[in-house]
Amino acid sequence: MLSQDDVFNNFMYDPDNGVMQRVDGKICNTLNNGYYRTNIGNKSYYVHQLAWLFVYGYMPKVIDHINMNKTDNRIFNLRNVNHHTNMKNKTLETRNKSGVNGVFQDFCGKFKASIGVNGKTVHIGMFASKVMAYEARLDANIKYGFTKGHGHER
């Protein structure tokens, strides 16, 4: 288990600019899945995890980048959250390849429309086009009283 002392002994971290570097001066900026990673021994870690451990002394299960910039490891941009909160703080394009909230393309090419109501997913229907699914989703927003067009309000 990695400790705060392990991080102190191997890295320097500036919480104001988010830059982590090895004690030899090499900046930890190897990208992997959009995040900076680095190694301690034979194990690889995300820099935001090490930054959190450096500052707070423990490594939570999920760390969220508040501004959604995976390389912004300033300590005030990081927060300890649960998986659900982390998934909500993603761009629509990351969560949904159709680019339309509540509309998903299935493997056959049809578009499924759904909406979240009181913590449950309500199936609206399957449609031949994204436009038709989007229009059905907008109608459901009105039906369920969502004025912002997002659904999933609870």
C-alpha positions as CSV (number, residue, x, y, z in Angstrom):
1,M,0.0,0.0,0.0
2,L,1.4,3.4,-1.1
3,S,1.9,5.9,1.8
4,Q,2.1,9.7,1.9
5,D,5.8,9.2,2.9
6,D,6.4,7.2,-0.3
7,V,5.0,10.2,-2.3
8,F,7.0,12.7,-0.3
9,N,10.2,10.7,-0.9
10,N,9.7,10.4,-4.7
11,F,7.9,13.5,-5.8
12,M,7.5,17.3,-5.4
13,Y,4.0,18.6,-6.0
14,D,2.8,22.2,-6.4
15,P,-0.9,22.3,-5.4
16,D,-1.4,25.7,-6.9
17,N,-0.4,24.8,-10.5
18,G,-1.0,21.0,-10.2
19,V,2.5,20.0,-11.5
20,M,4.0,16.9,-10.0
21,Q,7.6,16.1,-10.6
22,R,10.1,13.5,-9.5
23,V,12.7,14.5,-7.0
24,D,15.2,14.4,-9.9
25,G,13.2,17.2,-11.6
26,K,11.5,15.2,-14.3
27,I,7.9,16.3,-14.7
28,C,5.2,13.6,-14.5
29,N,3.4,14.2,-17.7
30,T,3.0,10.9,-19.4
31,L,-0.5,10.7,-20.8
32,N,-2.7,7.6,-20.5
33,N,-6.4,7.8,-21.3
34,G,-6.2,11.6,-21.1
35,Y,-4.7,11.5,-17.5
36,Y,-1.2,12.0,-16.4
37,R,0.4,8.9,-15.0
38,T,3.7,8.0,-13.4
39,N,5.4,5.0,-11.8
40,I,6.6,4.3,-8.3
41,G,8.7,1.1,-8.6
42,N,6.8,-1.2,-10.9
43,K,3.4,0.2,-10.3
44,S,1.7,3.0,-12.3
45,Y,-0.5,5.7,-10.6
46,Y,-2.5,8.6,-11.9
47,V,-0.9,11.9,-10.9
48,H,-4.2,13.2,-9.5
49,Q,-4.2,10.2,-7.1
50,L,-0.7,11.0,-5.9
51,A,-1.5,14.7,-5.6
52,W,-4.4,13.8,-3.3
53,L,-2.3,11.5,-1.3
54,F,0.5,14.1,-1.1
55,V,-1.9,16.7,0.3
56,Y,-4.4,14.8,2.4
57,G,-2.6,11.6,3.3
58,Y,-4.9,9.1,1.9
59,M,-6.1,8.0,-1.6
60,P,-9.8,7.8,-2.1
61,K,-11.5,5.4,-4.4
62,V,-12.7,8.1,-6.8
63,I,-11.2,11.5,-7.5
64,D,-13.1,13.9,-9.7
65,H,-11.6,16.7,-11.8
66,I,-14.2,19.5,-11.2
67,N,-13.6,21.3,-14.4
68,M,-13.5,18.1,-16.4
69,N,-10.0,18.7,-17.6
70,K,-8.2,15.4,-16.9
71,T,-4.7,17.1,-16.9
72,D,-5.6,19.9,-14.4
73,N,-4.3,18.5,-11.2
74,R,-4.5,21.6,-9.0
75,I,-5.7,20.5,-5.6
76,F,-8.7,22.9,-5.7
77,N,-9.8,21.2,-8.9
78,L,-9.9,17.7,-7.4
79,R,-12.5,16.3,-5.1
80,N,-13.3,13.0,-3.4
81,V,-16.6,11.8,-4.7
82,N,-18.6,8.6,-5.2
83,H,-18.8,6.9,-8.7
84,H,-22.3,8.3,-9.4
85,T,-21.2,11.9,-8.8
86,N,-18.1,11.4,-10.9
87,M,-20.2,10.1,-13.8
88,K,-22.5,13.1,-13.6
89,N,-19.5,15.4,-14.1
90,K,-18.8,14.3,-17.6
91,T,-19.5,16.0,-20.9
92,L,-22.5,14.7,-22.8
93,E,-20.2,13.4,-25.5
94,T,-18.3,11.3,-23.0
95,R,-21.5,9.8,-21.5
96,N,-23.5,9.5,-24.7
97,K,-22.2,9.0,-28.3
98,S,-25.4,10.3,-29.9
99,G,-24.8,13.8,-28.5
100,V,-28.4,14.1,-27.4
101,N,-29.3,13.6,-23.7
102,G,-31.6,10.6,-23.3
103,V,-31.1,9.3,-26.8
104,F,-28.9,6.3,-27.5
105,Q,-28.2,4.4,-30.7
106,D,-28.4,0.6,-30.4
107,F,-26.3,-1.9,-32.2
108,C,-29.0,-2.3,-35.0
109,G,-28.9,1.4,-35.8
110,K,-32.2,2.4,-34.1
111,F,-32.4,5.2,-31.6
112,K,-33.7,4.6,-28.1
113,A,-35.2,7.5,-26.1
114,S,-35.5,7.4,-22.4
115,I,-35.8,9.7,-19.4
116,G,-34.9,9.6,-15.8
117,V,-37.9,10.2,-13.5
118,N,-37.7,9.8,-9.7
119,G,-34.6,7.7,-9.8
120,K,-36.0,5.3,-12.5
121,T,-35.4,5.1,-16.2
122,V,-38.6,5.5,-18.2
123,H,-38.4,4.0,-21.8
124,I,-40.0,6.3,-24.3
125,G,-39.5,4.3,-27.4
126,M,-37.3,3.1,-30.3
127,F,-37.1,5.3,-33.4
128,A,-35.6,5.1,-36.9
129,S,-33.8,8.4,-36.6
130,K,-32.1,10.5,-34.0
131,V,-34.3,13.4,-34.8
132,M,-37.5,11.4,-34.1
133,A,-36.0,10.1,-30.8
134,Y,-35.0,13.6,-29.8
135,E,-38.5,15.0,-30.5
136,A,-40.0,12.2,-28.4
137,R,-37.6,13.0,-25.7
138,L,-38.6,16.7,-25.7
139,D,-42.2,15.7,-25.5
140,A,-41.4,13.5,-22.5
141,N,-39.5,16.4,-20.9
142,I,-42.8,18.4,-21.0
143,K,-44.9,15.4,-19.9
144,Y,-42.7,14.9,-16.8
145,G,-42.3,18.6,-16.1
146,F,-38.6,19.0,-16.9
147,T,-38.3,22.6,-18.2
148,K,-34.5,22.5,-18.8
149,G,-34.7,19.7,-21.3
150,H,-32.4,17.3,-19.4
151,G,-34.6,14.9,-17.6
152,H,-32.9,12.9,-14.9
153,E,-33.9,15.6,-12.4
154,R,-34.7,13.9,-9.1
